[in-house]
Amino acid sequence: AVAIRALIEFFPTAGPAMNPMLATAWDVFGVSQTDFPAENIHYFVYWVAPCLAGILAAVTYAIYDGDKVFGVSMPIGPLKPKKTIKKD
């Protein structure tokens, strides 16, 4: 708790936030201002980048597993070997 409080005090515009809503709220209300962040990098780091990373992770897993992404089969994959079930 002491470390989190120290991060909030030393970095009042973002704090130790991994949640985009909390980061934006700290930037709006944490530094005694009442408007949204003026720097576009704030929105990229806390909103755009996590969304793009989620899409990239989904595509990477679809290539690995040989599944579809947004209903479209990937041109490469699967990289994971398929298990075969032997019927006796």
Secondary structure, DSSP 8 states (H G I E B T S, - for coil): -HHHHHHHHH-TTTTT--SHHHHHHHHHHTTT--S--S-HHHHIIIIIHHHHHHHHHHHHHHHHHT-EETTEE-SS---S--------
